[in-house]
């Protein structure tokens, strides 16, 4: 199958950020640093969320923030430890039900027909046959109890179960040397993660929460659950996975949020 991709204007090499922007706006960057605004995690999207301002109206500020955000992504990618395990928690600490989070209110969630749902595969994958929910439920499960951390500042401890993503990618013959794993969801959401994060021991395709099948508001029948990323990177209602070497902007990165979004 062929996964729908953004228009060519939305594609860009990550190395293509114009580093001269930072030099040209050094005083603005230094002023931002003196105020300590979002030190170490500066992004256009986060600044907009926290201030309520439309900083996109000022092109020079936007360029600076995007350059700093891209630099921040590269730093996080450099210090990422692919086998370092995130802290896990006791079953007694699990929040039930999980907290809903999406780019729209819970009332707008459109139920998924589990019987008709198929997981489509594309890109650098040997076996692209689609998967049914029942086939995925029959795969070996990994259970993790980790903390969900939202960029808005809240968090909760959740218990997630489902196939290990690395194991699934190996099963379908994916190229594990590729750069990105890209997700398309049943809503208008898209997300991608770097391959080292996809291969992390605590990255799973979650089908259950606290031992029960995921409910519609929380990503039924399949969602990504990583231990090393902020909450918005964990795609829900996944309907397609592509393994690729092409970087493409995703739902939140197009709005200025850090793409790497983790350590």
Buried (B, 14 or more C-beta within 10 A) or exposed (E): EEBEBEEEEEEEEEEEBEEEBBEBBEEBBEEBEEEEBBEEBBBBBBBBBEEEEEBEEEEEBBBBBBBBBBBBBEEBBEEBEEEEEBEBBEEEEBBEEBEEBBEEEEEEBEEBEBEEBBBBBBBBBEEEEEBBBEEBBEBEBBBBBBBBBEBEEEEBBBBBBBBBBBBBBEBBBBBBEBBBBBBBBBBEBBBBBBBBBBBBBBBBBBBBBBEEEBBBBBBBBBBBBBBBBBBBBBBBBBBBBBBBEBBBBBBBBBBBBBBBBBB
